[in-house]
Structures are given as structure tokens and as C-alpha cells.
């Protein structure tokens, strides 16, 4: 099966500038960027008339099983219901041009496998299984006076995390998640907004527990991702060997410079705080969580500048929950207030592909790369904010050579 995109403005973050070309897709991969414009048996030809053809987008911080904003209630959903509620969430993501997402807590490897087998129209999933938290940490969703076993919901499909205390439990939990197919390990290294009993500034794990997780991940030839806000927690995590730093809203310059020297990657998720503040009360976010939002929300924009000035690699993330998943693409417009468009596109393509271990396979227009592609009306390299309007701006979404969404005006022949 072949698709030939004619008269395309070819654009990716590795190119010094876009250019017009004819891109040929065959058997799910990119074959040629300068193909002859000739019909052939089994070949669909689509004239893009100068529209932008670029790599599919990658969101490095999602929770596809989080169909409710109240995560404690989400964890208690019956598995069959929770699975079915995740399907429209994933369909929405790929319709917005996200052909790959990294799930940082909740989605099991079995769901990634189901997507790979074509059982759901969804982005490619890179999963960590359940995130790890200490008792009373960010993945312990029990209300303050709930003294029941914190592990009672952790095996449920709708649970985003699990509790593991002490070096031995952390090691065992890491090994269990890796055995079940996790591509990396996620830990909660600060308090959080959506959990009820942990102030944001709390440290989520001790140095020895973090080092145990890092050692287990490295032994499995992967890395640790950590939920982080404060500068001191970020510095602790980086010194322990954590590679992927999620959120980072309250980072300062010394912490950012340390992260840059260590080669760590930051994954800011600014849109979620806008969504939590605006929509949280009406969608069931507990009052204790709402009270914690402003502390991290107001520092988010400043964190982008600090990270960029320090030279930290920035990947794209959103971290939306429940009904707010539809706001995923707004992250482009938020970042565009601070960052150059080319850097924003790189964060959602080349930098993201490197973080998920698929550099060269995703995020680029190159022969041999997977044919995850989007067609955009306009030039995102000049104005990344146009991607905040995906239903109008993104006119074709292709994953591994198969078109999963197409604007009615772009019919091939």
C-alpha cells in the first residue's frame, strides 16, 4: 500500500527551512521525499497544494485511563467501564494529531499491545504501568480519615498509581512493572494537586528510595521519570539519577543548570493547571486539590524561560484529566507566549522521540522513518499556536501509513 503526497511543504525540526517535495509512503514507512509524481497500482495520490506535511505529534505526559478528574473515584471504576471510557480519550488524541503518547501512570502494557494490534483507533502508547508513591504521596488518593489498605485499588485499570514504601518495596514494585511491560519507571517525588493529603512541597521519596528505583530502571536499560515541582526536589532527583522531570513549575536557575549538566529532560505541562483552575470544581476535583492549584499555576510560564535559558531539553506534555482531555492542543498556544515556534515543534517531535527511545523512527521526515504524519493548513514552524486549533488546522492524520482522519477537502486519487 502506497500514499504519495504531492506538492507538500515538507517540514520538521531538523530541517533548516521547509521545502516543497513529493513524499512517498509505502508499507507504513517513509520511502522518498522527492518521489516522481506518477500513478502506480495500489498508490493513492493526494495533492497538498503547498500545505505543510510534518511528523505526527508526540505528547510525553498523558493519562489515557483518567476519564474522571477525581482520581480516587477513577481508581474504583469497574475495569470494563474504565477500559471503554479510555477509548474515546485516545481517539480524541490521535484526531488532534498526536500519533504517539507516553502514558506516565495508569495504562498497562496490555492496552499498548491492544492498540498495536489495531483493536482501537489510538496513538501508539509508551507506558510505565502504575506510577509509584509513598504512603500519603501523590498516588495515594485516600481521603485523610480513610485508614483502609492503600493498595486495595491499585490493580484496577483506572488506578494511575500504587503505593510502595521503603527500598525493598520500591525495588519490588519497579521489577513488577518492568516485568509486565513498562518501558520506564514513574515515581512521585513531590506532593501534588490532585491528591488530598500531600502539600506540593513535600518530598515524595527519600534519597535511598529514589536511588533504588533508578538502579532498577538502569538495570533494565531504561530510566526513571519523576513528578516534580520544587527546586530542592528536582535537585535531589537529578542527583539520584532521575532522567525525566515532569512539570517543574517551581524550578529555579541552579536546579535547571544541574538538570542541564546531567542531560535530564523536562516535561512541562502548563495546560493542565489552566484546566484544573477553570474546570476542576465543576468536574469533581476535591476542594483540597483546588486550593493547591494557584501555587504551581502562576510559576509555570516562568519555568519555561528558566529551563530554556539553562539549556535543558524540553519535551511536550499536557497531563490532562477527565473531561479536560479535549484541551490537549492548547499547550501549543500557551508555550508560544514564551518559546520560539521551532523549539515548541521540536519538543513535540524530535525531543519527544528521543525521550521515548524512538529517535530516527518518529519525529522526522526521513527515508526509513515510520510514516506518522500530519497535514497542516499553515506553517507551524512560523506559528506553533495554530496547532491549538487541530480540528480546523490539521487536515490529515496518518499513523504508520494509514490515514485515520482526513478533511473532506483532501481526497486522493
C-alpha positions as CSV (number, residue, x, y, z in Angstrom):
1,X,0.0,0.0,0.0
2,X,1.4,3.4,-1.0
3,X,0.4,7.0,-0.5
4,X,2.1,9.8,-2.4
5,X,1.7,13.3,-1.0
6,X,2.2,15.8,-3.9
7,X,3.3,19.4,-3.6
8,X,3.8,19.2,0.1
9,X,5.6,21.8,2.2
10,X,8.0,19.3,4.0
11,X,8.9,20.5,7.4
12,X,10.5,19.0,10.5
13,X,12.6,20.4,13.4
14,X,15.8,19.0,11.8
15,X,15.4,21.0,8.6
16,X,16.9,24.5,8.4
17,X,13.8,25.5,6.4
18,X,10.8,23.9,4.8
19,X,10.8,22.9,1.2
20,X,8.4,21.6,-1.4
21,X,8.5,17.9,-2.2
22,X,6.6,14.8,-3.1
23,X,6.7,12.4,-0.1
24,X,6.1,8.7,-0.8
25,X,4.8,6.4,2.0
26,X,4.9,2.6,1.5
27,X,4.2,-0.2,3.9
28,X,4.0,2.1,6.9
29,X,7.3,3.9,6.4
30,X,8.6,7.0,4.5
31,X,10.3,5.9,1.3
32,X,11.2,9.0,-0.6
33,X,10.9,12.8,-0.1
34,X,11.4,13.6,-3.8
35,X,9.3,10.9,-5.5
36,X,8.2,11.2,-9.1
37,X,4.6,12.3,-9.4
38,X,3.4,9.2,-11.2
39,X,0.4,7.0,-10.6
40,X,1.0,3.3,-9.8
41,X,-1.1,0.3,-8.9
42,X,-2.2,0.5,-5.3
43,X,-1.0,4.1,-4.9
44,X,-3.2,6.9,-3.6
45,X,-2.0,10.4,-4.6
46,X,-3.0,13.4,-2.6
47,X,-2.2,16.9,-3.8
48,X,-1.5,19.1,-0.7
49,X,-1.1,22.3,-2.8
50,X,1.6,23.7,-0.5
51,X,0.1,22.6,2.8
52,X,2.6,21.6,5.5
53,X,3.4,17.9,5.8
54,X,5.2,17.2,9.1
55,X,5.8,14.4,11.6
56,X,3.0,13.3,13.9
57,X,3.0,14.9,17.3
58,X,4.1,13.2,20.5
59,X,2.7,14.0,23.9
60,X,5.1,12.8,26.6
61,X,2.8,13.2,29.6
62,X,-0.7,11.8,29.4
63,X,-3.0,9.6,31.5
64,X,-5.3,7.8,29.0
65,X,-7.2,5.9,31.7
66,X,-8.0,9.1,33.6
67,X,-11.6,9.5,32.5
68,X,-12.5,11.3,35.7
69,X,-10.9,14.3,37.3
70,X,-11.4,12.8,40.8
71,X,-8.6,10.2,40.5
72,X,-9.7,8.3,43.7
73,X,-13.1,7.7,42.2
74,X,-11.5,6.9,38.8
75,X,-9.4,4.1,40.5
76,X,-12.6,2.5,41.8
77,X,-14.3,2.1,38.4
78,X,-15.0,-1.4,37.3
79,X,-12.3,-2.4,34.8
80,X,-14.7,-3.0,31.9
81,X,-16.2,0.5,32.3
82,X,-12.7,2.1,32.8
83,X,-11.4,0.5,29.6
84,X,-14.3,1.6,27.5
85,X,-14.1,5.1,28.9
86,X,-10.4,5.3,27.8
87,X,-11.2,4.6,24.2
88,X,-12.7,8.0,23.2
89,X,-9.9,9.7,25.1
90,X,-7.3,8.0,22.9
91,X,-9.4,8.6,19.8
92,X,-9.5,12.3,20.6
93,X,-5.7,12.4,21.0
94,X,-5.0,10.9,17.6
95,X,-7.6,13.1,15.9
96,X,-5.7,16.1,17.3
97,X,-2.6,14.8,15.5
98,X,-0.9,13.0,18.4
99,X,0.2,9.8,16.9
100,X,2.3,8.7,19.9
101,X,1.8,9.4,23.6
102,X,3.8,8.5,26.7
103,X,1.4,7.5,29.5
104,X,3.1,8.3,32.8
105,X,0.8,6.4,35.1
106,X,-2.2,4.1,34.7
107,X,-2.2,2.5,31.2
108,X,-1.0,-1.1,31.3
109,X,1.2,-2.7,28.6
110,X,-1.8,-4.8,27.6
111,X,-3.5,-1.6,26.4
112,X,-0.5,-0.6,24.4
113,X,-0.5,-4.1,22.9
114,X,-4.2,-3.8,22.0
115,X,-3.5,-0.5,20.2
116,X,-0.6,-2.1,18.3
117,X,-2.9,-5.0,17.2
118,X,-5.3,-2.5,15.8
119,X,-8.1,-3.1,18.3
120,X,-8.6,0.6,18.9
121,X,-8.0,3.8,16.9
122,X,-5.5,5.4,19.1
123,X,-2.0,6.8,19.4
124,X,1.0,4.5,19.9
125,X,1.3,4.1,23.6
126,X,4.6,4.1,25.6
127,X,3.7,3.1,29.1
128,X,5.1,2.8,32.6
129,X,2.3,0.9,34.1
130,X,1.4,2.3,37.6
131,X,3.3,5.2,39.0
132,X,4.9,4.7,42.4
133,X,4.2,6.7,45.5
134,X,4.9,6.6,49.2
135,X,2.0,6.3,51.7
136,X,0.4,9.7,51.7
137,X,2.1,10.7,48.5
138,X,0.7,11.8,45.2
139,X,-0.6,8.4,44.1
140,X,-2.2,7.7,47.5
141,X,-5.7,9.0,46.8
142,X,-7.3,8.2,50.1
143,X,-9.1,11.0,52.0
144,X,-7.4,12.0,55.2
145,X,-9.5,9.8,57.5
146,X,-9.5,6.7,55.3
147,X,-7.4,4.1,57.1
148,X,-8.1,1.2,54.8
149,X,-5.4,-0.6,52.9
150,X,-4.0,1.8,50.3
151,X,-3.3,-1.0,47.9
152,X,-6.9,-2.2,47.6
153,X,-7.5,-0.4,44.2
154,X,-4.0,-0.5,42.7
155,X,-4.7,-3.4,40.4
156,X,-7.7,-1.7,38.9
157,X,-7.4,-0.5,35.3
158,X,-8.5,3.0,36.4
159,X,-5.8,3.4,39.1
160,X,-3.0,5.7,38.0
161,X,-0.6,4.6,40.7
162,X,0.3,2.3,43.5
163,X,1.9,2.7,47.0
164,X,5.4,1.3,47.7
165,X,7.2,2.2,50.9
166,X,10.9,1.6,51.6
167,X,13.8,0.4,49.5
168,X,12.6,-3.2,49.2
169,X,9.0,-2.4,48.3
170,X,10.2,0.2,45.7
171,X,12.5,-2.4,44.1
172,X,9.8,-5.0,44.0
173,X,7.3,-2.6,42.5
174,X,9.8,-1.5,39.8
175,X,10.5,-5.1,39.0
176,X,6.9,-5.9,38.8
177,X,6.1,-3.0,36.5
178,X,9.0,-3.8,34.3
179,X,8.1,-7.5,34.1
180,X,4.6,-6.5,33.0
181,X,5.9,-4.4,30.1
182,X,6.7,-1.0,31.5
183,X,9.1,1.0,29.2
184,X,10.2,3.2,32.0
185,X,9.5,3.8,35.8
186,X,7.5,6.7,37.1
187,X,7.8,7.9,40.7
188,X,6.1,10.6,42.7
189,X,8.9,12.8,44.0
190,X,6.8,15.8,45.2
191,X,3.3,16.3,46.6
192,X,0.6,17.1,44.0
193,X,-2.5,19.0,43.2
194,X,-4.9,16.1,42.6
195,X,-4.1,14.1,45.7
196,X,-5.7,15.1,49.0
197,X,-3.1,14.8,51.8
198,X,0.3,15.8,50.4
199,X,1.3,19.5,50.1
200,X,3.0,20.3,46.9
201,X,6.4,21.0,48.6
202,X,6.6,17.6,50.3
203,X,9.3,15.2,49.1
204,X,7.7,12.1,47.7
205,X,10.6,9.7,48.3
206,X,13.8,9.5,50.3
207,X,17.2,9.6,48.5
208,X,17.7,5.9,49.1
209,X,14.3,5.0,47.7
210,X,14.8,7.2,44.6
211,X,18.3,5.6,44.0
212,X,16.7,2.1,44.3
213,X,14.2,3.0,41.5
214,X,17.0,4.5,39.4
215,X,19.1,1.4,39.8
216,X,16.3,-0.9,38.9
217,X,15.5,1.1,35.8
218,X,19.1,1.3,34.7
219,X,19.5,-2.5,35.2
220,X,16.5,-2.8,32.8
221,X,18.2,-0.4,30.3
222,X,15.7,2.4,30.9
223,X,15.1,5.4,33.1
224,X,13.0,7.0,35.9
225,X,10.5,9.7,35.3
226,X,9.5,11.8,38.4
227,X,6.6,14.0,39.2
228,X,8.3,17.2,40.5
229,X,7.6,20.8,41.3
230,X,10.1,22.4,43.7
231,X,13.7,23.2,43.1
232,X,15.0,21.2,46.0
233,X,13.1,18.1,45.0
234,X,14.3,18.5,41.4
235,X,17.9,18.7,42.6
236,X,17.5,15.7,44.8
237,X,16.0,13.7,41.9
238,X,18.7,14.7,39.4
239,X,21.5,13.9,41.9
240,X,19.9,10.5,42.3
241,X,19.9,9.9,38.5
242,X,16.3,10.7,37.5
243,X,16.2,11.4,33.8
244,X,12.7,12.7,33.0
245,X,11.5,15.7,35.1
246,X,7.7,16.2,34.9
247,X,6.0,19.6,35.5
248,X,8.9,21.6,37.1
249,X,6.7,24.6,37.7
250,X,8.7,25.9,40.7
251,X,12.2,25.2,39.3
252,X,14.9,27.8,39.8
253,X,18.1,28.5,37.8
254,X,20.5,26.4,39.9
255,X,18.2,23.4,39.7
256,X,17.8,23.9,35.9
257,X,21.5,24.2,35.4
258,X,22.1,21.0,37.3
259,X,19.5,19.3,35.2
260,X,21.1,20.5,32.0
261,X,24.6,19.3,33.1
262,X,23.1,15.9,33.9
263,X,21.4,15.7,30.5
264,X,17.9,15.4,32.0
265,X,14.8,16.2,30.1
266,X,12.0,18.5,31.4
267,X,8.3,17.8,30.5
268,X,6.3,20.9,31.5
269,X,2.5,20.5,31.5
270,X,1.1,24.0,31.7
271,X,-2.3,23.5,30.1
272,X,-3.4,21.2,32.9
273,X,-3.3,23.9,35.6
274,X,-5.4,26.2,33.4
275,X,-7.9,23.4,33.0
276,X,-7.8,22.4,36.7
277,X,-8.4,26.0,37.8
278,X,-11.2,26.7,35.3
279,X,-12.9,23.4,35.1
280,X,-11.9,21.4,38.2
281,X,-14.7,22.4,40.6
282,X,-17.4,21.5,38.0
283,X,-15.9,18.2,37.2
284,X,-15.4,16.8,40.7
285,X,-11.9,17.9,41.7
286,X,-11.9,17.9,45.5
287,X,-11.7,21.2,47.3
288,X,-8.3,20.3,48.9
289,X,-6.9,19.9,45.4
290,X,-8.4,23.2,44.1
291,X,-6.7,25.1,47.0
292,X,-3.3,23.9,45.8
293,X,-3.6,24.9,42.1
294,X,-2.6,28.5,42.2
295,X,0.8,27.9,43.8
296,X,2.0,25.9,40.8
297,X,-0.1,27.6,38.1
298,X,1.4,31.1,38.4
299,X,5.0,29.9,38.2
300,X,4.5,27.7,35.1
301,X,5.3,30.4,32.5
302,X,8.4,31.5,34.2
303,X,9.6,27.9,34.4
304,X,9.8,27.7,30.6
305,X,12.1,30.6,30.4
306,X,14.3,29.2,33.2
307,X,14.6,25.8,31.6
308,X,15.3,27.2,28.1
309,X,18.0,29.7,29.4
310,X,19.7,26.9,31.3
311,X,19.8,24.7,28.2
312,X,17.6,21.9,29.5
313,X,16.0,19.8,26.7
314,X,12.2,20.4,26.9
315,X,9.7,17.8,25.7
316,X,5.9,18.3,25.2
317,X,3.4,17.3,27.8
318,X,-0.1,18.1,28.9
319,X,-1.2,15.9,31.9
320,X,-5.0,16.4,31.4
321,X,-7.7,14.5,33.3
322,X,-11.3,13.7,32.9
323,X,-13.3,16.0,30.6
324,X,-10.4,18.3,30.1
325,X,-8.5,16.0,27.7
326,X,-10.1,18.0,24.8
327,X,-7.8,20.9,25.8
328,X,-4.7,19.0,24.9
329,X,-3.6,21.1,21.9
330,X,-3.9,24.4,23.9
331,X,-0.5,23.6,25.3
332,X,0.9,24.8,21.9
333,X,-0.6,28.3,22.4
334,X,0.5,28.6,26.0
335,X,4.1,27.7,25.1
336,X,4.0,30.1,22.2
337,X,3.7,33.0,24.6
338,X,7.3,32.3,25.7
339,X,9.1,29.9,23.4
340,X,10.0,30.2,19.7
341,X,7.8,28.0,17.4
342,X,10.7,25.8,16.2
343,X,11.6,24.9,19.7
344,X,7.9,24.1,20.5
345,X,7.6,21.8,17.5
346,X,10.9,20.1,18.4
347,X,9.6,19.4,21.9
348,X,6.6,17.5,20.4
349,X,8.7,15.7,17.7
350,X,12.4,15.2,17.8
351,X,13.0,15.8,21.6
352,X,9.9,13.7,22.4
353,X,11.1,10.9,20.1
354,X,14.5,10.8,21.8
355,X,12.9,10.6,25.3
356,X,10.7,7.6,24.4
357,X,13.6,5.8,22.7
358,X,12.4,6.2,19.1
359,X,14.8,8.8,17.8
360,X,15.0,8.5,14.0
361,X,11.9,6.4,13.8
362,X,9.5,9.2,14.8
363,X,9.6,12.9,14.8
364,X,11.3,13.3,11.4
365,X,10.7,13.2,7.7
366,X,13.3,10.8,6.5
367,X,13.5,7.7,4.5
368,X,13.0,4.7,6.7
369,X,11.2,6.6,9.5
370,X,7.7,5.5,10.4
371,X,5.0,7.2,8.4
372,X,3.4,9.0,11.3
373,X,2.4,12.3,9.6
374,X,0.1,15.2,9.8
375,X,-1.0,17.7,7.1
376,X,-1.5,21.2,8.5
377,X,-3.1,24.2,6.9
378,X,-0.5,26.9,7.7
379,X,3.1,26.8,8.9
380,X,3.6,25.6,12.5
381,X,7.3,26.4,12.3
382,X,6.4,30.1,11.9
383,X,3.5,29.9,14.4
384,X,3.2,26.8,16.6
385,X,0.0,28.3,18.1
386,X,-2.0,27.3,15.0
387,X,-1.8,23.7,16.3
388,X,-4.1,24.7,19.2
389,X,-6.9,24.5,16.6
390,X,-6.4,21.0,15.4
391,X,-9.9,20.2,14.1
392,X,-9.6,23.1,11.6
393,X,-5.8,23.3,11.0
394,X,-4.9,19.6,10.9
395,X,-6.4,18.1,7.8
396,X,-4.9,14.6,7.6
397,X,-3.6,12.4,10.4
398,X,-1.6,9.3,9.3
399,X,-0.2,6.6,11.6
400,X,2.2,4.1,10.2
401,X,1.0,4.7,6.7
402,X,-2.8,4.5,7.5
403,X,-4.9,7.7,7.3
404,X,-7.0,7.8,10.5
405,X,-8.5,11.3,10.0
406,X,-9.0,13.2,6.8
407,X,-10.5,16.6,6.0
408,X,-13.2,16.2,3.3
409,X,-11.4,18.6,1.1
410,X,-8.3,16.4,0.8
411,X,-9.4,13.4,-1.2
412,X,-6.8,11.4,-3.1
413,X,-7.0,9.8,-6.4
